[in-house]
Amino acid sequence: MKKLLLEKFKDSLSAVLPISIIVLVLIVGFFKIDLGNTLMFVFAAICLVIGIAIYNLGIDLSLSRVGEKIGAAITKKQKIWLFVLFGLVLGFLITVAEPNLSVLAVQTGIDRLVLIVSIGIGIGVFLVIALLRIVFQIPLKYILLGGYAIIFILGVFLPEKFVPMAFESGGVTTGPLTVPFIMSIGVGVAYIRGDKGSQDDNFGLIGTSLIGAIIAVMILGLIYESQGKLDSLSAEASTLHEINSVNDFFNIVLSEAKIHLKEVAIALLPMLLVYLVMHFIFFKDAPRVVFAIIGGFFVTYIGLTIFLIGANTGFLAIGGYLGSTLAEYNKWLLPPLALVLGTVIVLAEPSVSTLKNQVRDVTDGAISNKTLMAFISVGVGVAVSLAMLRAITGISIWWIIIPTYALSLGLSFIVPKLFTAIAFDSGAIVSGPLAAAFLLPMAIGATTQVGGDVFTDAIGIVSFVAMAPPLTIQLLGLIYKFKERVASKVYQEEIIYF
């Protein structure tokens, strides 16, 4: 256990260090931020390193194991109503469990309860669709094509102010609790099926569920418009903390700690109760296994709480300040800076390690971690740069979203289907809490400074993070397919020669 924990710390340090160094150089070397906020950022970075390491250990011990067990149990029963029931219930519970939604709700003025209920229903419905797709072996590309067709049709009738919000909600919802749990359900289903195509169906549940979140918020937007509530929504740029003493520093940290200790406990408790109920009905695990999983939930609770304290005390305030200050100095510096930040911030998202491990296992090492992360990082960097360009110029989100998804959906009919499933899952995975707590306030700060509309110009940057991997990973799939074809041709020629 000690060796495993040290490995987790090593991985989290290498993930957080790049983004921390870049931001620290900016705030110390160029913007001369006061000592209190500088120390707060250093504290936040340390929290991220510790939090991610403990979180990843806890996930391995709890949510990943529980998800696999649930996926295997409902597949063994071979009853459609179980898939529907568990899809709806689990979809709603994991939405309630997602702390990212609080970050979005606070920054946009949407009622948190209304947002959670709406997205919970959407995620639940589309998780059912994702599970039934595996049961009936329907190709993922048709589900994606149908889902995004509905999104773009609804978008025609949706007020421009709410379009970025809908796409943003999809990216924000699939965070550090949703991702490992849903991915593990897919692993459990694939394990029980055990047929030739089961490994390809291992992925795709998260990418499909994300569609449900977008559609749900679009419907919410139409309701808001009919009730005349759109004008009441407001968003403000984050500002630096007022830290004049050691007491001020600790009061800020304690205030955030109280919020997240309660929030994460409320989030994890229903999922733990689901496991315990399933244990008595289906699993019948040995006492040592039950206690190990309960311990894993506690470890996850500690890790995620520490991570969120760091993200919300240091990164949120600094993000808003950097966005507004750079926009005031020279707004055209923001897109290239966003390119660099987007490329490295992916590494610090806590759910990314879950993705890397499952891709490595399913492909038997055919897709290395380095190759996967290189394609994801570059794609996200370009996407964040485009999002920041939109934030300072007011370009409509449709000019970027439509061509990107059209190309991604088109590629799904060409590349191996495993790559399509991994690609759309990756989009949901990399758009985690750090993107919401750092990149979003940075975009809001920049847009506010140049006099733009936060709702049409700034909100949506997390959705840009989510839309990059479906394109870049499928391009990796095209390269993989080409190499495989060349290798096969060379092999055949050698056979003929001999």
N, C-alpha and C positions, 0 to 999 in steps of 0.2 A: 504493500500500500504506500509506504514511504517513497519508494522508487517511482511509483506511478504519479504521486503527487508532485515530485520534483520534475518529472517530465512535463506535467501540465503547467507548472510555473515557468519552465523554460520556454514552452510554446507560447504562453500568454505574454511573456516578456518580449519575445521576438515579434509578436503581433502588435503590441501597444507602443513599443519603443519608437518606431519610425514616425508615426503621427504625432507623438508627444514631443520628439525632438524638433520637428518642423514647426509646430505651434509655439514651442518654447523659444526658439530662435526669433520668431516673428514678434512675440510679445515682450521679449527682453531686449533683443537687438535693434528693433525698428520702432516699436510703438511705446516702449518705456512704460509699461503698465505698472501700477503701484505694487509695492512689495506684498501687500496682503493678498491681492488677487493672483499674483504670480505664485505665491506659496499655496494658494487654494488650488491652482491648476496642477502643481506638482503633487499635491495630496490626491487630487482626482485621478491623476495618471497612475499613482501607486495603487489606488483603490481598484482601478481597471485591471491591473496586472494580477492582484490578489483575487479579485472577484471572478475573473474569467477562469483562472486556474481551479478555484474551488467549485465554481459552477460546472465546469466540464467534468470534474470528478463526480460530482453529485448526479449529473445527468446520466453518466455511465451506470451508476448504481441504482437509479430510480426510474426516471421517465422513459428512458430507452428500453429498459427491461419490461416495464409495465405496458408500454405501447406494443411491443412484440407479443406479449402474452395475450393482450386483448385481440390483436389482429388474428393470431392463431386460433383463439377460442371461438370467435364468431365465424371463422371460416370452417372450422371443424363441424359446427352445427348445421351448416349448409341451409340456413333458413333466411330468406330474403328479408323478412320482417326484423330480424336481428340486425342486419346491416343498416336498415332504415332507422331503427330505434337508436342504435349506438352512434350512428353517424350524426343524427340530430342532436342527441344529448352531449356527446363529446365535442362536437363542433361548437356548441354554445358554451360549454364549460371552459374550453381552452381560449375562447375569445374573452370571457370574463377574466381569465388568468393572465392575459397579456398586458403588462404594465405600459407598453408602448402607447396604448390608446390614451392613457392619461396625459402623456407628453403632447400628443396631437390635440386633444381636447382643450388643454390649458392654453396652447398657443393660438387656437382658432376661435375659441368662444362657444363651441358646440357643447350642448349638454352631454356630459360623460355617459349618463345612464341611457339616454336615447341612442347615442352612438354605439354603445356596447350591445344593446338589445338588437338594433338594426343589423349590425355586422355579425352578431352571434347567429341570427336566423340565416343570414346569407351563407356564412361559413358552414353551418350545419347542413343546409340543403345541398351545397356543392360537395361537401365531404361524403354525403350519401351517394351522390352521382359518381364521385371518384371511386368509392368502394364497389358500387354496382358495375362500374366499367371494368374493374378487375375480374369480378365474378363472371360477367358475360363476355370478357375478352374483347371489348370494343377498343379499336385503336385510339390512342390518346389524341392524335391530331384532329379527329372529328369532334371530340369534346371541346378542345381548345378553339377550333374554328367556330363552332356554334356559340360558345360562351362569349368570345370577343365580338362576334356578330351582334349579339344582343347588347353588349356594352356600347358599341358604336352607334347602333340604332337609338338607344336610350340617350346617348350623348347629343343627338340632333335636337332633342326636345328639352335637354337640361340647360338651365341658365349658365352662361359662361363662367360666372363666379363660382359655381359648385363643381365644375368639371375637374379641375386639378385636385379638389378635395376628395373626390371619389377615387381617383387613381392613387392619391396619397394614402388613403385609408387601406387600400389593398396591400401596399408595401409595408405600412406600419404594423398592421395586424399580425402578420406572420413573423413573430419575433422569437426570443430565446426560449420560451416555453412551448409555443405552438410547434416550432420546427422539429425538435427531436421527438416529440410525442407522435405527431402525424407520420413522420418518416418511419418510425419504429412500427407503427401499425402496418404500414406497407410491407416492411420486412417480415412481420409475422404472417401476413396473408400469403406472401410469396413463398415462405418456407413451407407452409402446409400444402399449398398447391403443388409445388415441386415439379411442374411440367416445364417444357422447353421455354415457354414464353413468360414464366413466372418472374424471372429476374428482371426482365424488361419492365414489368408492371410494378416492380419494387419502388420505382420513383413515379412522380406525377401527381400524387395526392395533394401536395402543398400548392403546386402550380394551379391545380384545378380549384382548390379551396379559395385561393386568392381572387379568382373570378367572382365568387359569391360575395366577397367583401365589397368589391367595386360596384357590382350591381345593386347591392343592398343600400349603399350610400347614395347611389344615383337616384334610387326610388325615394330615399329620405330627402334628397334635394328637391325633387318634384313636389313632395309634400310641403316642405318648407316654403317653396315658391307659392303654392296654392294658399298657404296660411299667412303669407306676407312676412315671414320671419327672416328672410335673407338679409335685409338691411340691418338687422340687430346683431349680426355676426361681426366681430372685430378681432384684429390681431395687432400686437405691438412687438417691437423689437426687444430682445433681451438686453439687459444692461448689466454692468459690472456690479459686484457686491460692494457695499460700504463696509470696509474692514479697517477700523481705526485702533483695534486692540486685540489681544489674544481672546478675550471674551467674545468679541464679535465673530471671530473665526469659528470658535467652537459652537456658538449659538446657531450659526448657519448650518454647520455640519449636523448638529443634534436635531434641528428642525427637519432637515431632509431625511435623517435616519428614522425619525418617528413616522414620517409619511410612508417610507418604503418598507419598514419593518411590518407595518400594518397591511400595506398594499400587497406585498408578496405573500404574506401569510394567508390573506383572504383568497389570493390567486391559487395557491398550491393546495389548500385544504380540500376543496371539492375533488381535485384529481386524486388525492390520497384516499378520500372516502370511496371514490369509484373503484380504486384498486382493492380496498378492503372488502367491498361488497362483491366484486368479481372473484376475489380469493375464496370467499365462503361458498359462492355458487359454482364457480368453474375450476379455479386453479388448484385449490387445496394444497398450497405450498407448505413446505416444512417451516416450523417456527423460526429457524435461523434465517431462512430466505425472507420471510415476512419482516423480521427485525432489520435485516440488511437493507431492504427496500425502504422501510420507514426511515432508517438512518440516512439513506441516500437522499430522500426528500428533504431532511433537515440540512444536509450539506448543500443541496441545491438552493435552499432558502437563504442560507448564510451567504453563499457566493453571489447569487443574483442581487441580494440586498446591497452588498458592498459595491457591486458593479454599478447599480443604479444611483447610489449615493455619489459615486465619483462622476458619473456621466452628467448628473443634474446639478452638482455643486460647481464643478469646474468647466466642463466642456460647453454647457448650454450658454452660460454667461459670456465666455470667451468667444464662442461662435457668433453671437449677436454683435459683440463689440467689433470683432474683426471685419464682419460684413459691412457695418455702417462706416467704420473708419476708413477702410480701403476704398469704399465707394465715394467717400468725400475727397480722398486724396487723388485717386485715379481709378475710376470704375473699370477700366479696361485691364487692370491687373488681376481682377477677380477670376475671369475664365481660366487663365493659365495656372493660377494658384489652385483653383478648384480641380484642375486636371491632376495635379500632384497629390492633393489631399484625397481625392476620390480613389486614386490608385492605391494609396496605403491604408485608408480607413477601413477597407474591406477586411484586411487582415485582423483588425481588432474587434470585429463582430463576433460575439461568443458562439453563435450557432454554426459558424463556418467549419469548425473542427468536426462537427457531426457530419456535415456534407462530405468533407475530404475522406473521412474514415469509411463511410458507406460506399462512396464511389470507388475507392481503392479495393474494398472487399468484393463488390459486385462485378467489377471489371477485371479482377485478378491482377491488378497492377498495370493493366493495359493503358490506363490514364493515370499518369503519376500526379502526385499532389502539386509538384512544382508547375507542371504544364497546365493543370486545371486552374490554379491560382493565378498564373500569368495571364491567361485568357480572360478570366473574370476581372482581375485588377485593371488591366488596360481598358476593357470595355466600360467598367464603372467609372474610371477616370475621365474618359471621353464624354460619357453621359452626364456626369456631374458638371463638367465644363460647359456643356450645352445648356444645362439647367441654369447655371449662373449667368450665362449669356442672356438667357430668357429673362432672368430676374432683373437685369439692368437695362434691357431693351424693350421688354413687353411683348415679345414674340408669342403668338398663340401656341398653347401646348399642343394643339392638334397638328401643327406643322411638323412636329417631331415624333409624337406618339404614333400617328397613323402610319407613316412610312416604315418606322422601325418594327411595329407589330405585324404589318403586312408582309415585310420581308421575313420576319421570324416564322410566321405561320406558313409562308410559302416554302421555307427551308424544311419544315416538318414533314413535307411530302417527299423529300429527297434524301435526307440524312438517315442513318440507322435510328430506329425508334427509341433506343435506349438514350441516345444523345438528346433527343427532343425532350424526353421526360426529365433527364438531369438538368437540362438547360432551363426549363420553365420552373423547376423546383429551386434552382440556384438563384433565380431572380428574386424569389420570395425570401430566400434564406439570407442573402447579403444585405437586404434592406432592413437592418435591425435597429436596436435602440440608440446606437452611437450616431447613426445617420440622422435619426429623428432629433437627437439631443444636441447635435453639433452642426450638421450641414443645413438643416431646416432653419434654425435661428440665424445662421450666417446669411442665408438667402433672404430671410425676412428683414434683417438689418440692412442689407444692400438695397433692397427694393424700397424700403422706407426712406432711406437717405436720398435716392434719386427721384423720389416723388411718384413711384409707381403704385399699382394696386397689389397689395400683398396676396389677395385671394387668386387673382388671375396670373400674377407674374412670379411670385415666390413659392407659394405652396405648390407642391408637385415634385420637388427635388428628390424626395425619397422614392417616388414612383419612377423617376429617371434611373435611379440606382437599380430598381427592380427590373426595368425593361432591357438593361444592357446584357446580362448573361444569356437570356433566350437567344439573342443574336450571336454573341461571341462563342458560346459553347457549341452551337450548331455549326458554326464555321470550323471549329475544331473537329466536329463530327465529319464534315466534308473532307478535311485533310486525312483523318483516320480512314475514311472509306476509300479515298484515292490510294493511300499507301497499301491498304489491304488488297486492293485490286491489282496494283503493281506487283506485290509480293506473290500473289496467286498466279499471275501471268508468268513471272520468272520461274516459279516452281514447275508449272506445266511444261515450259520450254525445256527445262532440265530433264524432265521425265521423258520427253520425246527424244531428246538428244541421246540419252543413254539407252 
